[in-house]
Amino acid sequence: MHDLRHGTASLALACGSDLRVVQGTLGHGSVVVTSDIYTSVLSEVYHRSAKAIARLVLGKARRTARNLRKAAA
């Protein structure tokens, strides 16, 4: 039964659930217990996070380059 709780927490986070929602679902009094003990980061979550960061950085770099070209023109 204990492994099911860990699995539930990890899968809920992989699906994009908020950590506080997972905390409430599991009935933990502290979000620290949920995050430190009951969750494992799945490789797909790492991948999704890396892609989101790349989109953010590349988007900002493109906007900056566009603004520099406009200023130079």
C-alpha positions, 0 to 999 in steps of 0.5 A: 500500500505504501508504494501505491502512495509514492506512485500516486504522488509521482504520477500526479506530479508528472501529470502536472498536478500542483504539489499542494493538491498532491499533499491534500490528496495524500492527507499530509500536514506538510508539503515538505513531507510530500515533496521530500519523501513521497515524490520521485521525479520521473524522466519525462518530468525532467524532459518537460521542464528542460523543454519549457526552460529552453522555450523561455530562454530561446524566446527571450533571445529571439525578442532581444535579437529582434529589438537589436535589429530594429534599433540598428535599422 
